Amino acid sequence: MTDTATLPVPPPGFAPHFRKSPLTDPWEPLYSRRTAEAVRMGFRAGPAHANSRGFVHGGMISALADNARGLSCVTSWRAGRAS
């Protein structure tokens, strides 16, 4: 797991991601911003996220989007139940 004390400053409106797991540990540093409807996620791209050409790997982008989608579905569902 990544030590959050050594992470760079998150982008404006974002904080270190609140949900840690063994799957996402290699993706760190992850950041998220929660709203009433969704969870937005981002990361600081580095060599571990890149393919052999040095671009962020499409699988990384897909996995991050899948993670954000799942968290957003739960967030939206909970917001709907509260109203």
Residue pairs with C-beta under 8 A, 6 or more apart in sequence:
1 20
1 25
1 28
2 25
2 28
2 29
4 16
7 16
7 28
7 29
8 29
8 44
10 16
10 31
11 31
11 42
13 33
14 31
14 32
14 33
14 40
14 42
15 31
15 32
15 33
16 29
16 30
16 31
17 24
17 30
17 31
17 32
17 41
18 32
18 34
19 32
19 71
24 30
24 67
26 48
27 43
27 49
27 60
27 63
27 64
28 43
29 43
29 44
30 41
30 42
30 43
30 64
31 41
31 42
31 43
31 44
32 39
32 40
32 41
32 42
32 68
32 71
33 39
33 40
34 40
34 75
35 75
36 75
36 79
37 72
37 75
37 76
37 79
38 68
38 72
38 75
38 76
39 68
39 71
39 72
39 75
40 68
41 64
41 67
41 68
41 71
43 49
43 64
45 56
49 56
49 57
49 60
50 56
50 57
51 57
51 58
